[in-house]
Amino acid sequence: EPEVTQTPSHQVTQMGQEVILRCVPISNHLYFYWYRQILGQKVEFLVSFYNNEISEKSEIFDDQFSVERPDGSNFTLKIRSTKLEDSAMYFCASSKGQQETQYFGPGTRLLVL
Amino acid sequence: GDSVTQMEGPVTLSEEAFLTINCTYTATGYPSLFWYVQYPGEGLQLLLKATKADDKGSNKGFEATYRKETTSFHLEKGSVQVSDSAVYFCALSDRTGGSYIPTFGRGTSLIVHP
């Protein structure tokens, strides 16, 4: 069964460094998403992406964040200058349509020191 | 704004015990309600959903009924197995604002002992 994959599974970085989290959505899906979950807190929506542009974003998704679909398979989340409070589990998801079920990847655990 | 509140975990049960995980919500419109499950090392998977009041979602022996009068969507299973050990997330999607993005609760960890 097709699944969403994410790399790396764990990432440790120093405050102020740039990180890129990678996702490979399911191949025939058109909508892509990033969520995060700070330890012990809720899963929070960051951004959705469709037709090579951001379709929706939350207040969390500020200028430090960017997303890109650099080729036909990858979907990336970049954090330009990481802060301690960016430490969280980051989930990628994809769906066929806007109202369709979202399929989630296993997550990347980011730790900022 | 919209919000989801679910019971604190972990919930620890013996195999074949009855499971209830409580979930209540606040929404401005008429949301769809969901339960997602996350098994260790995996992503969130949609477990079941209900789109209108009094609907019952069911899957893999789990059930939840959309109760508009109590704004609740409690997850139940009659006899849990060790393999049900996972984190369970309640979520809603309220299309009032034109968005289909789900709002999640914090998750409830379930541990089932043999």
Interface residues (C-beta under 8 A of the other chain):
Chain A: E3 V4 Q6 Y33 Y35 Q37 G40 Q41 K42 V43 E44 F45 S48 E56 F91 A93 Q98 Q99 T101 Q102 Y103 F104 G105 P106 G107
Chain B: V4 Y36 G41 E42 G43 L44 Q45 L46 F89 A91 S99 Y100 I101 P102 T103 F104 G105 R106 G107
